[in-house]
């Protein structure tokens, strides 16, 4: 008894494409604006964009250094109160997963 398997070459090609995309993502530095999209922020907070979220925080952020100077505890408290996340790390992790899925074609 024998049977024919159709589509194996197509499946292999798709797996190779997925592998190539995953390798491209590995270790990549991605701008925060690419990860914290307006759609993500508006879905998970009452703000229409990450810029509006920052404005509402009361912290003066005009550069990456300004953002990094925000005390972690105060920023985590702001994120907890104003988003659907418990802290900044949770928000970044969730946004990163969505970004990676999109880049991989899911």
Buried (B, 14 or more C-beta within 10 A) or exposed (E): EEEEEEEEEEEEEEEEEEEEBEEEEEEEEEEEEEBBBBEBBBEBBEBEBBBBBBEEBEBEBEEEEEBEEBEEEEBBBBBBEBBEBEBBEBBBEBBEEBBBEEBBEE
